[in-house]
Amino acid sequence: MPFNILNGKEFYRPLAPFLRELPTDYIGTMAKVQARHGDLVHWRNFGGMMNFAFISDPQVNRELFVRNIDALAKSPSQIQTFLYAAGETVATAHGDDWRKKRKEANSLFSRSAVEASCAGQVAVTKAYISRLDPTPQDALTVAKRMAALTASRGILGREISLDEADIQIAFSKAAAERFNAESAQLFARPDWMQAPKRRALTRCKNEVFPIVRQAIDALRNTNTPNDGLMNHYVNGTFVTSSDAEMQSILVGLLMGAQDNIAAAAAWIFAFLAQHPDLQRDIHSQVKSIGSQADDLNSCAIVRATVLEVLRIRPPAPANQPRRLTKPIAVAGHRLPKGTYVFNSFYNMHHNAADFAQPERFDPTRFLDGTLERSPSFTPFGHGPRNCVAQGMAVQQLMAIIVGTLQGHRIISQQAALPETTQKPFLVPAPFKVTFEKCASP
């Protein structure tokens, strides 16, 4: 498939309106580009002095993020957000030494390390659901708290209170607002423009760091068994230069595990509420199993449900725009140095050529494992810089499903699915569900 090369006014929008539109509706903007100009677009401005590439073809997207990863600059807004939120060590982990950091992260998020906390994540889900009032609940609030509870159980290796969960949620919200202010922007904005959001983030940061500090101290002082990822730092498997660096890393992990998991969990509630037959099927398979990772993995429909939600409503619908640090050739076409590259996982996930009836929610499409390995399925990105914590993310979502449906059913309070909002994660518009205790859904 060749690139469609456009010059100046041949594009569907002039440059200035396009740049204003992009941050507020990335999905819609990329869909318009794809519909009007195809899956591969090279838009040249000012005689080629400013270049944009729009890529919605899965094979070319993979080629770009696997073969040409060293040519893709990191999103400046993402680096700045991590820098202000967690600390310099987290921000620089995405910089020049990323290969070394990636190797360390792969070891940290090994299957054995991630799966150690699975039973604990199921347990905190069950405990939280059992405490909910049987009246209609705001599904987004429930999803955010579940994300905080399961993330902390997996990373810190301990249960946290709802007050601590709400502190973590407020911190992630402040970081997201700082990031959203620049989402899909080509350049990081001047420091003074972000000062109010940075101050809000600092206030929340000063509340979340003590939670991590207390968890570290408790592990050191009691020497009790800890199955969280934190244990690998506190007990020396991963050496850090100081406690401050260790805290920054752990806070960064907690922040990264919050908003995307909360968005996906909310969509899981929304889709399951609309599909009671699927709930019954899942319940029949999980009602009598244990809560270890092997138990959850034995229920193929649970994993398939998570993957289908990530396909049809990927929390992160695209990579942040990247700028090429050197010229590259993809799909037989040369893109010059300085080109801004945009892609859309959402478009790829809704391509009928790869996913039959793409707007239909159908977890069975993932049961045989073929689509999960397809280059068209990219909820965690492609290549060496894809989401290193994807195993933890899928496990958290599976634990949330199993911990909920082993003893409860989710009942919708509205006739249809909620609308989609972009913040920039894809989040359902506010909706309510009830969690009804029952012997069988």
Secondary structure, 3 states (H helix, E strand, C coil): CCCEEEEHHHCCCCHHHHHHHHHHCHHHHHHHHHHHHCCEEEEEEHHHCEEEEEECCHHHHHHHHHHCHHHECCCHHHHHHHHHHCCHHHHHCCCCCHHHHHHHHHHHCCHHHHHCCHHHHHHHHHHHHHHCCCCCEEHHHHHHHHHHHHHHHHHCCCCCCHHHHHHHHHHHHHHHHHHHCCCCCCCCCCHHHHHHHHHHHHHHHHHHHHHHHHHHHHHHHHCCCCCCCCHHHHCCCCCCCCHHHHHHHHHHHHHHCCHHHHHHHHHHHHHHHHCHHHHHHHHHHHCCCCCCHHHHHCCHHHHHHHHHHHHHCCCCCCCCCEEECCCEEECCEEECCCCEEEECHHHHHCCCCCCCCCCCCCHHHHCCCCHHHCCCCCCCCCCCCCCCCHHHHHHHHHHHHHHHHCCEEEEECCCCCCCEEECCCEEECCCEEEEEECCCC
